[in-house]
């Protein structure tokens, strides 16, 4: 079986400091998404976390990027910032029904981020996962979970995510736990420690390591090095991989994503 597709990207596309550093000088702001789509593999839409968007906006974004480009969409905070996640059903429906279907085959995983104070409760979390739709008007949906409390560092959480084919986000951030276990038929990582004093955001050695990790994930493997919480179980033969450079020194995010893409292509050429 062929390896999965690896896409490296950034969060959003509107950021003034990128004008002249990533976007060419003189590029119209209206053309920035088109440019980003031509030079990256994916974008994480974050505005949906704060409020709903219009279907016309999703349709416009769909048309601005190349055929094989993907958008991942961050779920509304009203879905995840709750005392009891089992009460999120109405908010989940409002989030998914706002026009996501207009992205069509350019819709990547839906991204669910939980508060740092949210602790793992197996019954509550399974109740939430049961409500996540598998399809939207016939469009298959994938779900990625970013948890930020140490109580999720347990085999029970990993196995629960596997039960619902939800990817646990591998978050590279000094403040939050990093879970490298693979729990779905795709992989999702967020790199949040880029530095402004390095042109590509990360040292070469770290970029090499993340590129290797993405390549191994795409082959259905578990890279050596990270500590895993649970036994690997039955691994997918191959996986699509989404790897985003988020936060940290945001101005360096596009350069870091492009540097990762270049290394991954080089590793592919060496096979």
C-alpha positions as CSV (number, residue, x, y, z in Angstrom):
1,X,0.0,0.0,0.0
2,X,1.2,3.5,-0.8
3,X,2.3,5.8,2.0
4,X,-0.2,8.4,3.2
5,X,0.0,12.0,2.1
6,X,1.9,14.4,4.3
7,X,0.8,18.0,4.5
8,X,2.6,20.7,6.4
9,X,1.0,24.0,7.1
10,X,0.2,27.0,9.3
11,X,-2.7,28.4,11.3
12,X,-4.7,30.9,9.4
13,X,-3.3,33.0,6.5
14,X,-3.9,36.7,7.6
15,X,-1.0,38.0,9.6
16,X,0.6,41.3,8.9
17,X,4.2,40.4,9.7
18,X,4.1,37.7,6.9
19,X,3.7,40.5,4.3
20,X,7.2,40.8,3.0
21,X,8.6,37.8,4.9
22,X,6.3,35.1,3.4
23,X,4.0,37.0,1.1
24,X,5.8,38.9,-1.6
25,X,5.8,42.7,-1.2
26,X,2.9,44.2,-3.1
27,X,0.7,41.1,-3.1
28,X,-2.9,42.0,-2.6
29,X,-4.3,40.9,0.7
30,X,-7.2,39.3,-1.3
31,X,-4.6,37.0,-3.0
32,X,-2.8,35.8,0.2
33,X,-4.8,32.6,0.6
34,X,-4.2,31.7,-3.0
35,X,-0.5,32.3,-2.5
36,X,-0.4,30.3,0.8
37,X,-2.3,27.5,-0.9
38,X,0.3,27.3,-3.7
39,X,3.3,27.1,-1.2
40,X,1.9,25.0,1.6
41,X,-0.1,21.8,2.0
42,X,-2.7,22.7,4.6
43,X,-4.1,25.5,6.7
44,X,-5.8,25.3,10.1
45,X,-8.8,27.6,10.2
46,X,-8.9,29.0,13.7
47,X,-11.6,31.8,13.3
48,X,-14.3,29.1,13.7
49,X,-13.2,28.7,17.3
50,X,-14.4,32.2,18.2
51,X,-17.5,32.4,16.0
52,X,-19.5,31.0,13.1
53,X,-18.5,31.7,9.5
54,X,-20.8,32.1,6.5
55,X,-21.2,29.3,4.0
56,X,-20.2,31.7,1.3
57,X,-16.8,32.2,3.0
58,X,-16.1,28.5,3.1
59,X,-17.0,28.3,-0.6
60,X,-14.7,31.2,-1.4
61,X,-11.8,29.6,0.5
62,X,-12.4,26.3,-1.3
63,X,-12.0,28.0,-4.7
64,X,-8.9,29.9,-3.7
65,X,-6.6,26.9,-3.2
66,X,-5.3,24.0,-5.4
67,X,-7.2,20.8,-5.8
68,X,-5.1,18.7,-3.3
69,X,-5.0,21.4,-0.6
70,X,-6.7,20.7,2.8
71,X,-8.3,22.9,5.4
72,X,-8.6,21.6,9.0
73,X,-11.2,23.5,11.0
74,X,-11.0,24.3,14.7
75,X,-14.2,23.6,16.6
76,X,-16.1,26.2,18.4
77,X,-15.1,26.9,22.0
78,X,-18.7,26.4,22.9
79,X,-18.3,22.7,22.0
80,X,-15.2,22.1,24.1
81,X,-15.0,24.7,26.9
82,X,-17.6,23.0,29.1
83,X,-18.0,21.6,32.6
84,X,-19.6,18.5,31.1
85,X,-18.8,17.7,27.5
86,X,-21.8,15.5,27.2
87,X,-24.0,18.6,27.0
88,X,-22.3,19.9,23.8
89,X,-24.6,18.2,21.3
90,X,-26.4,21.4,20.2
91,X,-23.1,23.3,19.9
92,X,-21.5,20.5,17.9
93,X,-24.4,20.6,15.5
94,X,-24.2,24.4,15.1
95,X,-20.5,24.2,14.4
96,X,-20.7,21.5,11.8
97,X,-23.8,23.0,10.1
98,X,-22.3,26.5,9.6
99,X,-21.2,25.7,6.0
100,X,-18.2,23.3,6.4
101,X,-19.7,21.2,3.6
102,X,-18.8,24.0,1.2
103,X,-15.1,23.0,1.6
104,X,-16.0,19.7,-0.1
105,X,-13.0,17.4,-0.7
106,X,-10.7,20.1,0.6
107,X,-12.1,19.6,4.1
108,X,-9.5,17.9,6.3
109,X,-9.9,16.9,10.0
110,X,-12.0,18.8,12.5
111,X,-9.8,19.9,15.3
112,X,-11.2,19.8,18.9
113,X,-9.1,21.7,21.5
114,X,-9.8,21.3,25.2
115,X,-8.9,23.7,28.0
116,X,-5.7,23.1,30.1
117,X,-8.0,22.7,33.1
118,X,-10.1,20.0,31.5
119,X,-9.3,16.7,33.2
120,X,-9.9,13.2,31.7
121,X,-13.1,11.5,32.7
122,X,-13.7,8.4,30.7
123,X,-17.5,8.4,30.8
124,X,-17.7,12.1,30.0
125,X,-15.2,11.9,27.2
126,X,-16.8,8.9,25.6
127,X,-20.2,10.6,25.7
128,X,-18.6,13.5,23.8
129,X,-16.9,11.3,21.2
130,X,-20.2,9.5,20.6
131,X,-21.7,12.8,19.4
132,X,-19.0,13.6,16.8
133,X,-20.6,12.9,13.4
134,X,-18.9,10.5,11.0
135,X,-20.3,12.3,8.0
136,X,-21.7,15.7,7.0
137,X,-24.2,15.5,4.1
138,X,-22.3,12.4,2.8
139,X,-18.9,14.0,3.3
140,X,-16.7,11.8,5.5
141,X,-15.4,13.5,8.7
142,X,-12.2,13.0,10.7
143,X,-11.7,14.2,14.2
144,X,-8.5,15.3,16.0
145,X,-8.3,15.9,19.8
146,X,-5.9,18.2,21.5
147,X,-5.8,17.7,25.3
148,X,-3.8,19.9,27.6
149,X,-4.0,18.3,31.1
150,X,-1.7,15.6,32.4
151,X,-4.6,13.4,33.5
152,X,-4.9,12.4,29.8
153,X,-1.5,10.7,30.0
154,X,-3.1,7.3,30.5
155,X,-3.7,4.2,28.4
156,X,-7.5,4.5,28.9
157,X,-7.6,7.8,27.0
158,X,-5.5,6.4,24.2
159,X,-7.7,3.3,23.8
160,X,-10.8,5.4,23.9
161,X,-9.6,7.6,21.1
162,X,-8.7,4.5,19.1
163,X,-12.2,3.1,19.6
164,X,-13.6,6.2,17.8
165,X,-10.8,6.5,15.3
166,X,-10.0,10.0,16.6
167,X,-6.4,11.2,16.3
168,X,-4.8,12.4,19.5
169,X,-2.9,15.6,18.5
170,X,0.9,15.3,19.1
171,X,1.5,18.7,20.6
172,X,5.0,20.1,20.8
173,X,4.7,22.7,23.6
174,X,6.6,23.0,26.8
175,X,3.4,23.8,28.7
176,X,1.3,20.8,27.7
177,X,1.7,17.0,27.6
178,X,3.0,15.5,24.3
179,X,1.2,12.3,23.4
180,X,2.9,10.5,20.5
181,X,0.6,7.4,20.4
182,X,-1.2,6.9,17.1
183,X,-4.9,6.4,17.5
184,X,-6.5,6.8,14.1
185,X,-6.0,6.3,10.4
186,X,-4.4,9.7,10.1
187,X,-1.9,11.7,12.2
188,X,-2.0,15.3,13.4
189,X,0.8,17.3,15.0
190,X,1.1,20.9,16.2
191,X,4.6,22.3,16.6
192,X,4.5,25.3,19.0
193,X,8.1,26.1,19.9
194,X,9.4,28.0,16.9
195,X,12.0,30.7,17.6
196,X,12.4,34.1,15.9
197,X,16.2,34.0,16.0
198,X,16.2,31.0,13.6
199,X,15.1,31.8,10.0
200,X,13.3,28.5,9.7
201,X,11.9,28.6,13.2
202,X,13.5,25.4,14.4
203,X,17.1,24.2,14.4
204,X,18.0,21.9,11.5
205,X,18.3,18.9,13.8
206,X,14.7,19.3,15.1
207,X,13.3,19.9,11.6
208,X,15.1,16.7,10.5
209,X,13.5,14.8,13.4
210,X,10.0,16.1,12.8
211,X,10.3,15.3,9.1
212,X,11.4,11.8,9.9
213,X,8.5,11.4,12.3
214,X,6.0,12.6,9.6
215,X,7.5,10.1,7.1
216,X,7.3,7.2,9.5
217,X,3.7,8.1,10.5
218,X,2.8,8.1,6.8
219,X,4.2,4.6,6.4
220,X,2.1,3.4,9.4
221,X,5.1,3.1,11.7
222,X,5.8,4.4,15.2
223,X,9.1,6.4,15.3
224,X,11.6,5.4,17.9
225,X,12.4,8.0,20.5
226,X,9.1,9.1,22.0
227,X,7.7,7.4,25.1
228,X,4.3,5.8,24.3
229,X,1.5,5.6,26.8
230,X,-0.3,2.4,25.5
231,X,0.7,-0.6,23.5
232,X,0.6,0.2,19.7
233,X,-2.4,-2.1,19.0
234,X,-3.3,-2.7,15.3
235,X,-1.6,0.1,13.3
236,X,-3.0,1.4,10.0
237,X,-0.9,0.4,7.0
238,X,-0.5,4.0,6.1
239,X,-1.7,7.4,7.3
240,X,-2.3,10.8,6.0
241,X,-0.3,13.3,8.1
242,X,-1.1,16.9,9.1
243,X,1.7,18.8,10.6
244,X,1.2,22.4,11.5
245,X,3.6,25.1,12.8
246,X,1.5,27.1,15.3
247,X,2.2,29.8,17.8
248,X,5.8,30.2,19.0
249,X,7.4,32.8,16.8
250,X,4.5,33.0,14.5
251,X,6.4,35.1,11.9
252,X,8.6,32.0,11.3
253,X,5.7,29.5,10.8
254,X,5.5,29.6,7.0
255,X,9.3,29.2,6.7
256,X,9.3,26.3,9.2
257,X,6.4,24.5,7.3
258,X,8.2,24.9,4.0
259,X,11.5,23.6,5.5
260,X,9.7,20.6,6.8
261,X,8.1,20.0,3.3
262,X,11.5,20.2,1.7
263,X,13.0,17.6,4.1
264,X,10.1,15.3,3.7
265,X,10.4,15.4,-0.1
266,X,14.1,14.7,0.2
267,X,13.4,11.7,2.4
268,X,10.9,10.5,-0.1
269,X,13.4,10.8,-2.9
270,X,15.8,8.7,-0.9
271,X,13.5,5.7,-0.6
